[in-house]
């Protein structure tokens, strides 16, 4: 993954988090800076913690991706714990809804960027 892909992913995740914070889901982010910081934390946790939580893919295949979703929920909750200014109103439901919303919104934004030709189409 090159630096441009990392920066695009960071910006898309930060924008997605800002969108999520504006929806009535019980997720609050104080500022754009906190959203960018949360995106960085998400990236770091995804890179280092997610492989451990998903068992390096083996268990994830057997559970049809449920393990990956649970890992995303845990990472969403951890990010909220680590970042002052990123709050979850409900400690159980908010990370579940947040992880699901983040996946959906990130997918839509990446698809929009591909359609506009900003990023290359995924193979």
Residue frames as a rotation matrix with the C-alpha (Angstrom) as fourth column:
UNK 1
0.588 0.809 0.000 0.00
0.809 -0.588 0.000 0.00
0.000 0.000 -1.000 0.00
UNK 2
-0.369 -0.745 0.555 1.51
0.732 -0.601 -0.321 3.30
0.573 0.288 0.767 -1.06
UNK 3
-0.843 -0.073 -0.532 1.34
0.451 -0.635 -0.628 6.60
-0.292 -0.769 0.568 0.83
UNK 4
-0.802 0.595 -0.056 -1.41
-0.528 -0.661 0.534 8.01
0.281 0.457 0.844 -1.42
UNK 5
-0.183 0.747 -0.639 -3.67
0.100 0.660 0.744 5.04
0.978 0.073 -0.195 -0.67
UNK 6
-0.440 -0.047 -0.897 -3.05
0.875 0.202 -0.440 5.48
0.202 -0.978 -0.048 3.04
UNK 7
-0.957 0.065 -0.283 -3.85
0.018 -0.960 -0.280 9.20
-0.290 -0.273 0.917 2.91
UNK 8
-0.569 0.800 -0.192 -7.02
-0.504 -0.155 0.850 8.60
0.650 0.580 0.491 0.84
UNK 9
-0.141 0.491 -0.860 -8.14
0.510 0.780 0.362 5.91
0.848 -0.387 -0.361 3.28
UNK 10
-0.693 -0.187 -0.696 -7.44
0.713 -0.326 -0.621 8.22
-0.111 -0.927 0.359 6.21
UNK 11
-0.928 0.352 -0.125 -9.43
-0.366 -0.923 0.117 11.09
-0.074 0.154 0.985 4.67
UNK 12
-0.357 0.834 -0.420 -12.34
-0.287 0.330 0.899 8.82
0.889 0.442 0.122 3.70
UNK 13
-0.224 0.246 -0.943 -12.51
0.784 0.621 -0.024 7.32
0.580 -0.744 -0.331 7.19
UNK 14
-0.870 -0.122 -0.479 -12.34
0.408 -0.723 -0.558 10.77
-0.278 -0.680 0.678 8.82
UNK 15
-0.763 0.637 -0.106 -15.17
-0.587 -0.615 0.527 12.03
0.271 0.465 0.843 6.58
UNK 16
-0.224 0.685 -0.693 -17.20
0.094 0.723 0.684 8.89
0.970 0.088 -0.227 7.28
UNK 17
-0.492 -0.013 -0.871 -16.77
0.850 0.208 -0.483 9.38
0.188 -0.978 -0.091 11.02
UNK 18
-0.959 0.169 -0.228 -17.93
-0.108 -0.960 -0.257 12.99
-0.263 -0.222 0.939 10.74
UNK 19
-0.478 0.827 -0.296 -21.01
-0.524 0.001 0.852 11.85
0.705 0.563 0.433 8.83
UNK 20
-0.216 0.368 -0.905 -21.73
0.537 0.819 0.205 9.17
0.816 -0.441 -0.374 11.44
UNK 21
-0.784 -0.140 -0.605 -21.41
0.612 -0.341 -0.714 11.72
-0.106 -0.930 0.353 14.25
UNK 22
-0.858 0.501 -0.108 -24.15
-0.512 -0.848 0.136 13.81
-0.023 0.173 0.985 12.61
UNK 23
-0.271 0.772 -0.575 -26.58
-0.201 0.539 0.818 10.87
0.941 0.337 0.009 12.47
UNK 24
0.195 0.408 0.892 -28.73
-0.943 -0.173 0.285 10.03
0.270 -0.897 0.351 15.53
UNK 25
0.422 -0.129 -0.898 -26.73
-0.073 0.982 -0.176 6.89
0.904 0.139 0.404 16.39
UNK 26
0.998 -0.046 -0.038 -25.34
0.040 0.034 0.999 7.87
-0.044 -0.998 0.036 19.79
UNK 27
0.207 -0.971 0.122 -21.85
0.971 0.219 0.097 8.59
-0.121 0.098 0.988 18.44
UNK 28
0.982 0.112 -0.150 -20.29
0.113 -0.994 -0.001 12.00
-0.150 -0.016 -0.989 19.04
UNK 29
0.024 -0.984 0.176 -17.06
0.999 0.018 -0.034 13.47
0.031 0.177 0.984 17.67
UNK 30
0.288 0.120 -0.950 -16.12
0.571 -0.818 0.070 16.96
-0.769 -0.563 -0.304 18.82
UNK 31
0.372 -0.266 -0.889 -14.16
-0.537 -0.843 0.028 18.23
-0.757 0.467 -0.457 15.82
UNK 32
0.873 -0.151 -0.463 -12.58
-0.400 0.321 -0.858 17.49
0.278 0.935 0.220 12.47
UNK 33
-0.107 -0.986 0.126 -9.24
-0.867 0.030 -0.497 17.06
0.487 -0.163 -0.858 14.24
UNK 34
-0.257 0.100 0.961 -10.71
-0.723 0.640 -0.260 14.38
-0.641 -0.762 -0.092 16.52
UNK 35
0.807 0.586 0.079 -12.16
-0.348 0.579 -0.737 12.68
-0.477 0.567 0.672 13.45
UNK 36
0.534 -0.707 -0.464 -8.76
-0.577 0.097 -0.811 12.60
0.618 0.701 -0.356 11.74
UNK 37
-0.422 -0.680 0.600 -7.15
-0.902 0.248 -0.353 11.32
0.091 -0.690 -0.718 14.94
UNK 38
0.199 0.594 0.780 -9.84
-0.559 0.722 -0.408 8.62
-0.805 -0.355 0.475 15.18
UNK 39
0.920 0.118 -0.375 -9.15
-0.390 0.394 -0.833 7.64
0.049 0.912 0.408 11.55
UNK 40
0.001 -0.991 -0.137 -5.43
-0.775 0.086 -0.626 7.29
0.632 0.107 -0.768 12.35
UNK 41
-0.434 -0.100 0.896 -6.23
-0.806 0.488 -0.336 5.17
-0.403 -0.867 -0.292 15.42
UNK 42
0.658 0.713 0.241 -8.60
-0.472 0.640 -0.606 3.02
-0.586 0.285 0.758 13.35
UNK 43
0.688 -0.448 -0.571 -5.84
-0.533 0.222 -0.817 2.47
0.493 0.866 -0.086 10.80
UNK 44
-0.380 -0.884 0.273 -3.29
-0.830 0.195 -0.522 1.52
0.408 -0.425 -0.808 13.43
UNK 45
-0.231 0.365 0.902 -5.67
-0.696 0.585 -0.415 -0.81
-0.679 -0.724 0.119 15.27
UNK 46
0.825 0.542 -0.162 -6.79
-0.479 0.516 -0.710 -2.40
-0.302 0.663 0.685 11.99
UNK 47
0.383 -0.760 -0.525 -3.19
-0.653 0.179 -0.736 -3.01
0.654 0.624 -0.428 10.99
UNK 48
-0.599 -0.793 0.113 -2.00
-0.597 0.348 -0.723 -4.51
0.534 -0.500 -0.682 14.26
UNK 49
-0.632 0.380 0.675 -4.99
-0.600 0.312 -0.737 -5.72
-0.491 -0.871 0.030 16.26
UNK 50
0.322 0.883 -0.341 -7.43
-0.909 0.189 -0.371 -6.96
-0.263 0.430 0.864 13.63
UNK 51
-0.016 -0.345 -0.938 -5.23
-0.614 0.744 -0.263 -9.88
0.789 0.572 -0.224 12.43
UNK 52
-0.944 -0.321 0.080 -5.01
-0.243 0.508 -0.827 -11.10
0.225 -0.800 -0.557 16.02
UNK 53
-0.454 0.847 0.275 -8.76
-0.623 -0.081 -0.778 -10.73
-0.636 -0.525 0.565 16.62
UNK 54
0.477 0.679 -0.558 -9.70
-0.870 0.274 -0.411 -12.51
-0.126 0.681 0.721 13.40
UNK 55
0.451 -0.349 0.821 -7.20
-0.090 0.898 0.431 -15.32
-0.888 -0.268 0.374 13.82
UNK 56
-0.549 -0.747 -0.375 -5.33
-0.386 -0.171 0.906 -14.30
-0.741 0.643 -0.194 10.65
UNK 57
-0.398 0.470 -0.788 -8.36
-0.917 -0.181 0.355 -15.11
0.024 0.864 0.503 8.49
UNK 58
-0.902 0.016 -0.431 -8.84
-0.059 0.985 0.160 -18.81
0.427 0.170 -0.888 9.20
UNK 59
-0.680 0.675 -0.284 -11.61
0.583 0.264 -0.768 -18.44
-0.444 -0.688 -0.574 11.77
UNK 60
-0.458 0.482 -0.747 -13.09
-0.448 -0.851 -0.274 -15.54
-0.768 0.209 0.606 9.80
UNK 61
-0.703 0.176 -0.689 -13.68
-0.625 0.309 0.717 -17.81
0.339 0.935 -0.107 6.79
UNK 62
-0.828 0.353 -0.436 -15.40
0.431 0.898 -0.092 -20.37
0.359 -0.264 -0.895 8.98
UNK 63
-0.418 0.685 -0.596 -17.74
0.625 -0.259 -0.736 -17.75
-0.659 -0.681 -0.320 10.49
UNK 64
0.088 0.457 0.885 -18.56
0.982 -0.189 -0.001 -16.09
0.167 0.869 -0.465 7.13
UNK 65
-0.317 -0.357 0.879 -17.01
0.376 -0.898 -0.229 -12.75
0.871 0.257 0.419 8.12
UNK 66
0.752 0.659 -0.015 -18.70
0.257 -0.272 0.927 -12.45
0.607 -0.701 -0.374 11.52
UNK 67
0.380 -0.704 -0.600 -15.32
0.889 0.098 0.448 -12.50
-0.257 -0.704 0.663 13.26
UNK 68
-0.589 -0.590 0.552 -14.19
0.744 -0.663 0.085 -9.57
0.316 0.461 0.829 11.13
UNK 69
0.112 0.722 0.683 -17.32
0.146 -0.692 0.707 -7.60
0.983 0.020 -0.182 12.03
UNK 70
0.859 0.162 -0.486 -16.81
0.479 0.082 0.874 -8.33
0.182 -0.983 -0.007 15.75
UNK 71
-0.128 -0.972 -0.198 -13.19
0.975 -0.160 0.151 -7.17
-0.179 -0.174 0.968 15.40
UNK 72
-0.489 0.008 0.873 -14.44
0.450 -0.854 0.260 -3.93
0.748 0.519 0.414 13.81
UNK 73
0.630 0.762 0.152 -16.87
0.177 -0.332 0.927 -3.41
0.756 -0.557 -0.344 16.72
UNK 74
0.608 -0.486 -0.627 -14.04
0.770 0.169 0.616 -3.92
-0.194 -0.857 0.477 19.23
UNK 75
-0.475 -0.827 0.301 -11.76
0.877 -0.471 0.093 -1.54
0.065 0.308 0.949 17.31
UNK 76
-0.066 0.554 0.830 -14.54
0.281 -0.788 0.548 1.08
0.957 0.269 -0.104 17.12
UNK 77
0.877 0.434 -0.208 -15.04
0.279 -0.107 0.954 0.85
0.392 -0.895 -0.215 20.90
UNK 78
0.257 -0.875 -0.409 -11.28
0.921 0.095 0.377 0.97
-0.291 -0.474 0.831 21.60
UNK 79
-0.474 -0.410 0.779 -10.87
0.697 -0.716 0.047 4.05
0.539 0.565 0.625 19.41
UNK 80
0.388 0.706 0.593 -13.61
0.080 -0.666 0.741 5.79
0.918 -0.241 -0.315 21.38
UNK 81
0.862 -0.123 -0.492 -11.87
0.506 0.171 0.845 4.87
-0.020 -0.978 0.209 24.64
UNK 82
-0.019 -0.999 -0.027 -8.50
0.976 -0.025 0.216 6.14
-0.217 -0.022 0.976 23.42
UNK 83
-0.654 -0.212 0.726 -9.64
0.537 -0.806 0.248 9.48
0.532 0.552 0.641 21.99
UNK 84
-0.456 0.481 -0.749 -10.97
0.580 -0.478 -0.659 12.20
-0.675 -0.735 -0.061 24.22
UNK 85
-0.456 0.374 -0.808 -13.74
-0.596 -0.802 -0.035 13.91
-0.661 0.465 0.589 22.26
UNK 86
-0.507 0.354 -0.786 -14.96
-0.559 0.558 0.613 10.69
0.656 0.750 -0.085 20.59
UNK 87
-0.708 0.315 0.632 -17.87
-0.593 0.220 -0.775 9.41
-0.383 -0.923 0.031 22.68
UNK 88
-0.682 0.564 -0.465 -20.31
0.064 0.679 0.731 6.54
0.728 0.469 -0.500 22.50
UNK 89
-0.242 0.677 0.695 -23.64
-0.870 -0.469 0.154 7.12
0.430 -0.567 0.702 24.25
UNK 90
0.804 0.478 0.354 -24.40
-0.576 0.773 0.266 3.43
-0.146 -0.418 0.897 24.63
UNK 91
-0.041 -0.977 0.210 -21.32
-0.868 0.139 0.477 1.33
-0.495 -0.163 -0.853 25.40
UNK 92
-0.380 -0.063 0.923 -22.68
0.137 0.983 0.124 -1.81
-0.915 0.174 -0.365 23.69
UNK 93
0.473 0.705 0.529 -25.06
0.638 0.141 -0.757 -0.74
-0.608 0.696 -0.383 20.93
UNK 94
0.779 -0.138 -0.612 -23.15
-0.345 -0.909 -0.234 2.34
-0.524 0.393 -0.755 19.70
UNK 95
-0.321 -0.941 -0.103 -19.97
-0.620 0.127 0.775 0.47
-0.716 0.313 -0.624 18.65
UNK 96
-0.370 0.268 0.889 -22.07
0.529 0.848 -0.035 -2.13
-0.764 0.457 -0.456 16.83
UNK 97
0.706 0.697 0.129 -24.06
0.540 -0.411 -0.734 0.49
-0.458 0.588 -0.667 14.95
UNK 98
0.565 -0.564 -0.602 -20.95
-0.518 -0.811 0.273 2.63
-0.642 0.158 -0.750 14.45
UNK 99
-0.496 -0.784 0.373 -18.91
-0.208 0.524 0.826 -0.21
-0.843 0.332 -0.423 12.95
UNK 100
-0.088 0.566 0.820 -21.77
0.814 0.515 -0.268 -1.11
-0.574 0.644 -0.506 10.62
UNK 101
0.863 0.437 -0.252 -22.34
0.261 -0.815 -0.517 2.52
-0.431 0.381 -0.818 9.62
UNK 102
0.197 -0.880 -0.433 -18.60
-0.562 -0.463 0.685 3.08
-0.803 0.109 -0.585 9.10
UNK 103
-0.545 -0.367 0.754 -18.41
0.289 0.761 0.580 0.07
-0.787 0.534 -0.309 6.79
UNK 104
0.278 0.765 0.582 -21.40
0.875 0.049 -0.482 1.20
-0.397 0.643 -0.656 4.75
UNK 105
0.891 0.091 -0.445 -20.40
-0.009 -0.976 -0.219 4.86
-0.454 0.199 -0.869 4.48
UNK 106
-0.100 -0.986 -0.132 -16.75
-0.417 -0.079 0.905 4.03
-0.903 0.145 -0.403 3.69
UNK 107
-0.406 0.004 0.914 -17.91
0.629 0.726 0.276 1.69
-0.663 0.688 -0.297 0.93
UNK 108
0.621 0.733 0.276 -20.19
0.727 -0.407 -0.553 4.34
-0.293 0.545 -0.786 -0.54
UNK 109
0.713 -0.406 -0.572 -17.54
-0.337 -0.913 0.228 7.07
-0.615 0.030 -0.788 -0.42
UNK 110
-0.386 -0.886 0.258 -14.88
-0.176 0.346 0.922 4.81
-0.905 0.310 -0.290 -1.98
UNK 111
-0.135 0.419 0.898 -17.34
0.858 0.503 -0.106 3.79
-0.496 0.756 -0.428 -4.70
UNK 112
0.872 0.450 -0.193 -18.12
0.334 -0.834 -0.439 7.46
-0.358 0.318 -0.878 -5.37
UNK 113
0.314 -0.845 -0.433 -14.40
-0.522 -0.535 0.664 8.28
-0.793 0.018 -0.609 -5.60
UNK 114
-0.518 -0.445 0.731 -13.88
0.299 0.706 0.642 5.36
-0.802 0.551 -0.232 -8.02
UNK 115
0.302 0.747 0.592 -16.82
0.877 0.025 -0.479 6.51
-0.373 0.664 -0.648 -10.15
UNK 116
0.927 0.036 -0.372 -15.46
-0.032 -0.984 -0.175 10.06
-0.373 0.174 -0.911 -10.29
UNK 117
0.717 -0.693 0.080 -12.03
0.373 0.284 -0.883 8.72
0.589 0.663 0.462 -11.24
UNK 118
0.654 -0.471 0.592 -10.30
-0.705 -0.664 0.250 10.14
0.276 -0.581 -0.766 -8.17
UNK 119
-0.152 -0.670 0.727 -8.95
-0.713 0.584 0.389 6.71
-0.684 -0.459 -0.567 -7.23
UNK 120
-0.683 -0.137 -0.718 -8.36
-0.666 0.522 0.534 3.71
0.301 0.842 -0.447 -9.51
UNK 121
0.453 0.884 -0.117 -11.06
-0.807 0.462 0.368 1.07
0.379 -0.072 0.923 -9.73
UNK 122
-0.118 -0.445 0.887 -10.40
-0.788 0.586 0.189 -1.88
-0.605 -0.677 -0.420 -7.45
UNK 123
-0.411 -0.115 -0.904 -9.64
-0.768 0.577 0.276 -5.12
0.491 0.808 -0.326 -9.23
